[in-house]
């Protein structure tokens, strides 16, 4: 399983990550991409990440259009309930 991450730093990192998550959901709807799992994970104080676990057939399109900061293989992150 592949997870895309967009990392944000500083005192407003969580707010910025949640704002990006909103735009990510809009992108998925606009492009009729179903089956993606999105959320925000709080990595540590002053660092939050929006993430997307895309369906295999949409990985290239999402990666090319939204240019994630990092890509990891393995289990998706546990989501912070914020």
C-alpha positions as CSV (number, residue, x, y, z in Angstrom):
1,X,0.0,0.0,0.0
2,X,1.3,3.5,-0.9
3,X,0.6,6.6,1.1
4,X,1.3,10.2,-0.1
5,X,2.1,12.8,2.4
6,X,2.2,16.6,2.4
7,X,4.0,17.9,5.5
8,X,3.5,21.2,7.2
9,X,5.6,22.7,9.9
10,X,5.2,25.4,12.5
11,X,2.6,26.6,15.0
12,X,-0.2,26.5,12.4
13,X,0.8,23.1,10.9
14,X,-2.3,21.3,12.0
15,X,-4.7,24.0,10.6
16,X,-2.7,24.1,7.4
17,X,-2.8,20.3,7.0
18,X,-6.5,20.2,7.6
19,X,-7.0,23.0,5.0
20,X,-5.0,21.0,2.5
21,X,-7.0,17.9,3.3
22,X,-10.2,19.8,2.3
23,X,-8.6,20.7,-1.1
24,X,-7.4,17.1,-1.5
25,X,-11.0,15.9,-1.0
26,X,-12.2,18.5,-3.6
27,X,-9.5,17.3,-6.1
28,X,-10.7,13.7,-5.7
29,X,-14.3,14.6,-6.2
30,X,-13.5,16.8,-9.2
31,X,-11.5,14.0,-10.9
32,X,-14.0,11.3,-9.9
33,X,-11.4,9.4,-8.0
34,X,-13.1,6.9,-5.7
35,X,-11.7,4.7,-3.0
36,X,-9.0,7.0,-1.7
37,X,-8.5,7.3,2.0
38,X,-7.5,10.8,3.2
39,X,-6.8,12.3,6.6
40,X,-4.4,14.3,8.8
41,X,-1.9,12.9,11.2
42,X,-0.1,14.9,13.9
43,X,3.5,13.8,13.7
44,X,4.8,15.8,16.6
45,X,4.5,19.3,18.1
46,X,4.7,21.8,15.2
47,X,4.4,19.1,12.5
48,X,1.3,17.8,10.8
49,X,0.7,15.9,7.6
50,X,-2.2,15.5,5.3
51,X,-2.2,12.1,3.6
52,X,-3.8,10.2,0.9
53,X,-3.9,6.4,0.3
54,X,-4.9,6.4,-3.4
55,X,-6.4,3.5,-5.3
56,X,-3.7,1.9,-7.5
57,X,-5.1,3.1,-10.8
58,X,-5.0,6.8,-9.6
59,X,-1.6,6.9,-8.0
60,X,0.2,8.4,-11.0
61,X,-2.5,11.1,-11.6
62,X,-2.6,12.2,-8.0
63,X,1.2,12.1,-7.6
64,X,1.8,14.1,-10.8
65,X,-0.9,16.7,-10.1
66,X,-0.4,17.2,-6.4
67,X,3.3,16.4,-5.9
68,X,3.4,14.9,-2.5
69,X,6.4,15.7,-0.3
70,X,7.0,12.1,0.5
71,X,5.7,8.6,-0.5
72,X,5.8,5.6,1.9
73,X,4.9,2.0,1.5
74,X,3.2,0.0,4.2
75,X,0.2,0.4,6.4
76,X,-1.5,3.8,6.3
77,X,-1.2,6.1,9.3
78,X,-3.7,6.1,12.2
79,X,-5.7,9.3,11.9
80,X,-5.9,11.9,14.6
81,X,-9.5,12.6,15.4
82,X,-9.5,16.3,15.1
